[in-house]
Amino acid sequence: MGNKSVVHGALDFSELEKLGLAPAEIIDFSVNSNPYGPSPLARAALITINIERYPDRECLDLRRAILTYDIPDAALSLNEILCGNGTAELIWATARAFLRPGSKAAIVGPTFGEYRQASQVAGARVVEFRSQASAQFRPDLTALLNWLEEEAPDLLWFCNPNNPTGYILPEPQLRRLEAFCRVNRITLVLDEAYQRFVVGNSPFSGLDFIAEEDPAGLVVLRSLTKDYALAGLRLGYAASNAPALVLIASQLPSWNVSAPAQVVGAAALQDQAYLHRTLAALKAERAEFFTAIERAGLEFIPSDTHYGLVKVGDARETRRRLLEEKLLVRDCTSFGLPGYIRVATRPRAEWERLVKALKRVILPVQPS
């Protein structure tokens, strides 16, 4: 029950019911998933599932598909991949595996709320390094490393690219961070749920560290629900050395990944042409969407992904007023950013509606 207090985006069905709105009416900018939906192969796979049979508790076919299609260049073996019922489940299992009462967990905020909650439920004390608005919420790595040296945490959660800011740590800085954590025996958990949405060249991944020396203190988390548009199925995986994954797996229930998630996930992974086509379309839309926000006179925080922060003054009121127009955005108050909303790119006809609505909702109340 502990994670009930973590606030997330997406539709709140009870809220919509109170407002007399139907879920199908809402255009959802509050989630960071692929807005073009899943591959036709994924949809077709749904009718093939034998629902009276227990799923494969080891997710063998799915793990093979991950290695073959999702991360073919990662040089990992089957026993270095562990599947979960969404990345959130793996976050909680990782916290239970590596933290206990008296442990200290570090986070780099503003960031995903599950890290703090999972750490606290495991009994750990949480300390936070806070990136500043004056630096566009991009962490000062030297200051971060100095802070880590002083705090000496047992584990560091690092979202890369970060949620909600969309910022990704460049390769040289990520290498410095990983080396620091390895030398200082800090377990580094890199959450790469949004790696596929990074613009430009393929970003450097923590997966590359696992094949290198002494990876015992590194866990990389990946989501298959964001880029492959499978949020309703809940699917993610962890990559690490085998002993670390055994520890995490010991915190998971049997059959934690359903048969529909395994079968549809494997089918979606095979359709890399669809994935790359939709991501390319999304990146093109992203550029025009972000430009339109800025041309409208709104302050947008630069992002390396298809989602980012817009300064609105009062995030809660902005969200409420936009929802009345059947547009849902992410109120970032729960991230400690009550003056910002997070928006994710959607197709042009939809984002044009949002930009027009934002101008009506925000600009008249901004000080001159």
Long-range contacts (C-beta under 8 A, 24 or more apart in sequence): 2-117, 2-118, 2-120, 2-121, 3-88, 3-92, 3-114, 3-117, 3-118, 3-121, 5-117, 6-113, 6-114, 6-117, 6-334, 7-113, 7-331, 7-333, 7-334, 8-113, 9-328, 9-330, 9-342, 10-231, 11-328, 19-323, 19-324, 21-323, 21-326, 25-326, 26-323, 26-326, 26-327, 26-328, 27-326, 27-327, 27-328, 27-346, 27-350, 27-353, 27-354, 28-328, 29-327, 29-328, 29-329, 29-330, 29-343, 29-344, 29-346, 29-350, 29-351, 29-354, 30-328, 30-329, 30-330, 30-342, 30-343, 30-344, 31-231, 31-330, 31-344, 32-163, 32-194, 32-197, 32-226, 32-305, 32-306, 32-307, 32-344, 33-225, 33-226, 33-227, 33-229, 33-231, 33-344, 34-226, 34-227, 34-228, 34-229, 34-278, 34-279, 34-282, 35-229, 35-282, 35-344, 35-345, 35-346, 35-347, 35-350, 36-229, 36-278, 36-281, 36-282, 36-347, 37-229, 38-228, 38-229, 38-230, 38-264, 38-268, 39-228, 39-267, 39-268, 39-271, 39-274, 39-275, 40-271, 40-274, 41-267, 41-268, 41-270, 41-271, 41-274, 42-228, 42-230, 42-264, 42-265, 42-267, 42-268, 42-271, 44-267, 45-263, 45-264, 45-266, 45-267, 45-268, 46-260, 46-263, 46-264, 48-263, 49-259, 49-260, 49-263, 49-264, 50-259, 51-259, 51-260, 53-259, 54-255, 54-259, 55-255, 55-257, 55-258, 55-259, 55-261, 55-262, 56-259, 56-262, 57-254, 57-255, 59-83, 59-257, 59-262, 61-262, 61-266, 62-257, 62-262, 62-265, 62-266, 62-269, 63-237, 65-265, 65-266, 65-269, 65-270, 66-224, 66-237, 66-269, 68-269, 69-269, 69-270, 69-272, 70-222, 70-224, 70-269, 71-207, 71-222, 71-239, 74-205, 74-207, 74-208, 74-210, 74-211, 74-239, 75-211, 76-207, 76-210, 76-211, 76-239, 79-242, 79-245, 80-210, 80-239, 80-240, 80-241, 80-242, 80-245, 81-237, 81-238, 81-239, 81-245, 82-237, 82-238, 82-239, 82-240, 82-245, 82-248, 82-249, 83-235, 83-236, 83-237, 83-256, 83-257, 83-262, 84-235, 84-236, 84-237, 84-238, 84-252, 84-256, 84-257, 85-234, 85-235, 85-236, 85-256, 85-257, 85-258, 85-261, 86-223, 86-225, 86-234, 86-235, 86-236, 87-191, 87-193, 87-221, 87-222, 87-223, 87-225, 87-236, 88-114, 88-234, 88-236, 89-234, 89-236, 89-252, 89-256, 90-221, 90-236, 90-237, 90-238, 90-248, 91-115, 91-118, 91-157, 91-189, 91-191, 91-221, 92-118, 92-121, 92-251, 93-248, 93-249, 93-251, 93-252, 94-118, 94-189, 94-219, 94-221, 94-238, 94-248, 94-251, 95-119, 95-121, 95-122, 95-124, 95-155, 96-122, 96-251, 97-244, 97-247, 97-248, 97-250, 97-251, 98-154, 98-155, 98-187, 98-247, 99-123, 99-124, 99-154, 99-155, 100-124, 103-154, 103-155, 104-151, 104-152, 104-153, 104-154, 104-155, 105-153, 105-154, 105-155, 105-156, 105-157, 106-148, 106-151, 106-153, 106-155, 106-156, 106-157, 106-186, 107-156, 107-157, 108-139, 108-144, 108-156, 108-157, 108-158, 108-159, 108-162, 109-335, 109-336, 110-137, 110-164, 110-165, 110-332, 110-335, 110-336, 110-337, 111-157, 111-159, 111-162, 111-163, 111-164, 111-335, 112-157, 112-159, 112-163, 112-191, 113-334, 113-335, 115-157, 115-159, 115-191, 119-155, 119-157, 124-154, 124-155, 127-151, 127-153, 130-336, 131-165, 136-165, 136-167, 136-301, 136-302, 137-162, 137-165, 137-167, 137-301, 137-309, 138-165, 138-167, 139-169, 141-169, 141-173, 141-176, 141-177, 144-177, 145-176, 145-177, 145-180, 148-180, 148-181, 148-184, 148-186, 149-184, 152-184, 152-186, 153-186, 154-186, 154-187, 155-186, 155-187, 155-188, 155-189, 156-181, 156-186, 156-187, 156-188, 156-189, 157-189, 157-191, 158-188, 158-189, 158-190, 158-191, 159-191, 159-193, 160-190, 160-191, 160-192, 160-195, 160-206, 161-192, 161-194, 161-195, 161-197, 161-198, 161-203, 161-304, 161-305, 163-193, 163-194, 163-307, 164-307, 164-308, 164-309, 164-330, 164-332, 164-335, 164-337, 164-340, 164-342, 165-301, 165-303, 165-308, 165-309, 166-194, 166-301, 166-303, 166-304, 166-305, 166-306, 166-307, 166-308, 166-309, 167-303, 167-304, 168-198, 168-203, 168-304, 168-305, 170-204, 171-203, 171-204, 174-204, 174-206, 175-204, 178-206, 178-209, 178-218, 181-217, 181-218, 182-214, 182-217, 182-218, 185-217, 186-217, 187-217, 187-218, 187-219, 188-217, 188-218, 188-219, 189-218, 189-219, 189-220, 189-221, 190-218, 190-219, 190-220, 190-221, 191-221, 192-220, 192-221, 192-222, 193-221, 193-222, 193-223, 193-226, 193-236, 194-223, 194-226, 194-305, 194-307, 195-222, 196-226, 196-227, 196-275, 196-279, 197-226, 197-227, 197-279, 197-282, 197-305, 197-306, 197-307, 198-304, 198-305, 199-283, 199-286, 199-304, 199-305, 199-306, 200-304, 203-304, 207-239, 210-239, 210-240, 210-241, 215-240, 215-241, 216-241, 216-243, 216-244, 218-244, 219-244, 219-248, 224-265, 224-268, 224-269, 227-275, 227-279, 228-265, 228-268, 228-269, 228-275, 230-261, 230-264, 230-265, 230-268, 233-258, 233-260, 233-261, 233-264, 233-265, 234-258, 234-261, 235-261, 235-265, 282-306, 282-345, 285-345, 285-346, 285-347, 285-348, 285-351, 286-345, 288-348, 289-345, 289-346, 289-348, 289-351, 289-355, 290-345, 292-351, 292-352, 292-355, 293-343, 293-355, 293-358, 296-355, 296-358, 296-359, 296-363, 297-359, 297-363, 298-358, 298-359, 298-362, 298-363, 301-340, 306-344, 306-345, 307-342, 307-343, 307-344, 307-345, 308-342, 308-343, 309-337, 309-340, 309-341, 309-342, 310-340, 310-341, 310-342, 310-343, 310-358, 311-339, 311-340, 312-339, 312-340, 312-341, 312-358, 312-361, 312-362, 313-339, 313-362, 313-365, 313-366, 314-338, 314-339, 315-339, 315-340, 315-341, 318-358, 318-361, 318-362, 321-361, 322-354, 322-357, 322-358, 322-361, 325-353, 325-357, 327-353, 327-354, 327-357, 329-354
